[in-house]
Amino acid sequence: MRSERSTPASPAAIAEERPVRAEARILAPFEAPVSGDPYAAIDDFQRDVWQLVYSGLVSRDASAVAVPDLAAAVPGPGAGVSDDGLTITWRLAPGRLWHDGTPVTAADVRATWSYLRRQGLLGKREPFPGFDIIRSVEADGEDVVVRLSEPFGIAPECFFPFVLPAHVIEGAAATTNGGLYSLPIGSGPFRVVRWEQDGTMMLAAHEDTGGRPELDRIDVEFGKRTGLADTYALSPIPTFVPWLLPEERETVKRDQVGEIVPSETGRWTGLLFNVTDGVMSDGAVRQAVASLYPFATALAIHGPPEGAPLTVGPFQTAREPIPAERLSSDPSTDTATALLEQGDWQLSQGGKRSKAGVSLDISLSLASRAGFPHEIPSEVFDPAVKRLNSVGADARWNTSTTGFYSAPSDAGYLTQHRHQVSTGVFRMPLDPAWGSMFDPADSPGWDRPWAVAVTGTDDAELRDLHAAARRSYDPAERARLGRLIGERVQELDLAVFEYPETRYAGVLGIEGYMPGHYPAGDFWNVDQWKVRERE
């Protein structure tokens, strides 16, 4: 039996529900949301889809620059941020409406804060960075006034990325999803006309003073991995696919259908070391592992498009060219051997190394983001293990576990410090004030169950740099601190930055698509998308 959900609309919106057939569709090879609560999104794509339906105080453009959304302007020092940095005021733009015709007000932001506190989301993760330091949220006319326990420089840009309707969530306070499961009412460019059991969403354009999208109807279909390339190539209407795998890209290229658009995902690939591990606490071992990892092979498989600059770094502002020696297709073992010998790792007659009775056992594991595993093939695994064993290590791949990057209370393998060396995909913070896996102050504990630091370092300099970045309301100063954090991480051999992860989208018959760096996402300018006739 099919079940479906829909959003009540104003009479004007119902009259404008045209055409019956969608003008464009989105084929998503990801899991469909089970809740209309955007803060319950389990991956980036679900979060992006909800940006079609909901608005936040502030959004971002393709360059990840903060721009007003429901707010009339982005607050800053002397213009919405108090001198002590503890009070931030957003003035809402007039004339914005919920999809059912109800006006958006500052009371909706206050209700969103109350709802998020009531949901107990802090048991797993923060709804947005800095949520835990909010002391109060007040609605003062059209002004939203937030008071903090300490300055938080990125707050004007990242607080309340999704504002929820007070008249829905306050009327269903006792329900798990606050009424949003059956009534996903937002104020974004599209409203939910129908949401079917298989996850398909049928969206219709929404109009208020924020404008009206060029497209009247978009369908979003989830879970379309099997036969995705063929479905895309044979689609009777303009179609967007957010992520094509290598074999799917080959099919699309062969059929010469649409465009393949590369973009960075907002993550970097490389190696991450857990310095709480007895073996990996030795810098000589970390350097030896890095010198033997087959970066060139991994780059050829998962790297950026041919001709793109080979740059690395966990922050956008801290990318240096990849050293030439790391790009060798057959790295020498001489460097690793010298490092281990200098570190007093003695080679036994059996060809294995140990130090003070501790064997040089090394377990390499795969890291990924939840919802879309990043596969590292045997062409990378096998040479890495072989080279490590050739210099006296007892190395192996831990094939039974994928280390997802999330809080320990959310099954985060990495944040539980159960790994030695992880390779794969890691978060690339847009700004150091957002938090970082290298921040000692963000280490998980009973008082910080949502924390995500994973390397285990207690370096005081890193702690101070992150603290300074959190306090600063100056983006240029935070960028400078980000560069220093990246440099310090490399000085301490906590990680080896490889290259930004690249994904490839399929765009068929749609004009105006422009991917945005996280957290802007795929749909930051969806109101400007147009369709063109197929040739």
Rosetta blueprint (number, residue, H / E / L):
1 M L
2 R L
3 S L
4 E E
5 R E
6 S L
7 T L
8 P L
9 A L
10 S L
11 P H
12 A H
13 A H
14 I H
15 A H
16 E L
17 E L
18 R L
19 P L
20 V L
21 R L
22 A L
23 E L
24 A E
25 R E
26 I E
27 L E
28 A E
29 P L
30 F L
31 E L
32 A L
33 P L
34 V L
35 S L
36 G L
37 D L
38 P H
39 Y H
40 A H
41 A L
42 I L
43 D L
44 D H
45 F H
46 Q H
47 R H
48 D H
49 V H
50 W H
51 Q H
52 L H
53 V H
54 Y L
55 S L
56 G L
57 L L
58 V E
59 S E
60 R E
61 D L
62 A L
63 S L
64 A L
65 V L
66 A E
67 V E
68 P E
69 D L
70 L L
71 A E
72 A L
73 A L
74 V L
75 P L
76 G E
77 P E
78 G L
79 A E
80 G E
81 V E
82 S L
83 D L
84 D L
85 G L
86 L L
87 T E
88 I E
89 T E
90 W E
91 R E
92 L E
93 A L
94 P L
95 G L
96 R L
97 L E
98 W L
99 H L
100 D L
101 G L
102 T L
103 P E
104 V L
105 T L
106 A H
107 A H
108 D H
109 V H
110 R H
111 A H
112 T H
113 W H
114 S H
115 Y H
116 L H
117 R H
118 R H
119 Q H
120 G L
121 L H
122 L H
123 G H
124 K L
125 R L
126 E L
127 P L
128 F L
129 P L
130 G L
131 F H
132 D H
133 I H
134 I E
135 R E
136 S E
137 V E
138 E E
139 A E
140 D E
141 G L
142 E L
143 D E
144 V E
145 V E
146 V E
147 R E
148 L E
149 S L
150 E L
151 P L
152 F L
153 G L
154 I L
155 A H
156 P H
157 E H
158 C H
159 F L
160 F L
161 P L
162 F L
163 V L
164 L L
165 P L
166 A H
167 H H
168 V H
169 I H
170 E H
171 G H
172 A H
173 A L
174 A L
175 T L
176 T L
177 N L
178 G L
179 G L
180 L L
181 Y L
182 S L
183 L L
184 P L
185 I L
186 G L
187 S L
188 G L
189 P L
190 F E
191 R E
192 V E
193 V E
194 R E
195 W E
196 E E
197 Q L
198 D L
199 G L
200 T L
201 M E
202 M E
203 L E
204 A E
205 A E
206 H L
207 E L
208 D E
209 T L
210 G L
211 G E
212 R L
213 P L
214 E L
215 L L
216 D L
217 R E
218 I E
219 D E
220 V E
221 E E
222 F E
223 G L
224 K L
225 R L
226 T L
227 G L
228 L H
229 A H
230 D H
231 T H
232 Y H
233 A H
234 L L
235 S L
236 P L
237 I L
238 P L
239 T E
240 F E
241 V E
242 P L
243 W L
244 L L
245 L L
246 P H
247 E H
248 E H
249 R H
250 E H
251 T H
252 V H
253 K H
254 R H
255 D H
256 Q L
257 V L
258 G L
259 E E
260 I E
261 V E
262 P E
263 S E
264 E E
265 T E
266 G E
267 R E
268 W E
269 T E
270 G E
271 L E
272 L E
273 F E
274 N L
275 V L
276 T L
277 D L
278 G L
279 V L
280 M L
281 S L
282 D L
283 G H
284 A H
285 V H
286 R H
287 Q H
288 A H
289 V H
290 A H
291 S H
292 L H
293 Y L
294 P L
295 F H
296 A H
297 T H
298 A H
299 L H
300 A H
301 I H
302 H H
303 G L
304 P L
305 P L
306 E L
307 G L
308 A L
309 P L
310 L L
311 T E
312 V E
313 G L
314 P L
315 F L
316 Q L
317 T L
318 A L
319 R L
320 E E
321 P E
322 I L
323 P L
324 A H
325 E H
326 R H
327 L H
328 S L
329 S L
330 D L
331 P L
332 S L
333 T L
334 D H
335 T H
336 A H
337 T H
338 A H
339 L H
340 L H
341 E H
342 Q H
343 G L
344 D L
345 W L
346 Q E
347 L E
348 S L
349 Q L
350 G L
351 G L
352 K L
353 R E
354 S E
355 K E
356 A L
357 G L
358 V E
359 S E
360 L L
361 D E
362 I E
363 S E
364 L E
365 S E
366 L E
367 A E
368 S E
369 R L
370 A L
371 G L
372 F L
373 P L
374 H L
375 E L
376 I L
377 P L
378 S H
379 E H
380 V H
381 F H
382 D H
383 P H
384 A H
385 V H
386 K H
387 R H
388 L H
389 N H
390 S H
391 V L
392 G L
393 A L
394 D E
395 A E
396 R E
397 W E
398 N E
399 T E
400 S E
401 T E
402 T E
403 G E
404 F E
405 Y L
406 S L
407 A L
408 P H
409 S H
410 D H
411 A L
412 G L
413 Y L
414 L L
415 T L
416 Q L
417 H L
418 R L
419 H L
420 Q L
421 V E
422 S E
423 T E
424 G E
425 V E
426 F E
427 R E
428 M L
429 P L
430 L L
431 D L
432 P H
433 A H
434 W H
435 G L
436 S L
437 M L
438 F L
439 D L
440 P H
441 A H
442 D H
443 S L
444 P L
445 G E
446 W L
447 D L
448 R E
449 P L
450 W L
451 A L
452 V L
453 A L
454 V L
455 T L
456 G L
457 T L
458 D L
459 D L
460 A H
461 E H
462 L H
463 R H
464 D H
465 L H
466 H H
467 A H
468 A H
469 A H
470 R H
471 R H
472 S L
473 Y L
474 D L
475 P H
476 A H
477 E H
478 R H
479 A H
480 R H
481 L H
482 G H
483 R H
484 L H
485 I H
486 G H
487 E H
488 R H
489 V H
490 Q H
491 E H
492 L L
493 D L
494 L L
495 A E
496 V E
497 F E
498 E E
499 Y E
500 P E
501 E E
502 T E
503 R E
504 Y E
505 A E
506 G E
507 V E
508 L E
509 G L
510 I E
511 E E
512 G L
513 Y L
514 M L
515 P L
516 G E
517 H L
518 Y L
519 P L
520 A L
521 G E
522 D L
523 F L
524 W L
525 N L
526 V H
527 D H
528 Q H
529 W L
530 K E
531 V E
532 R L
533 E L
534 R L
535 E L
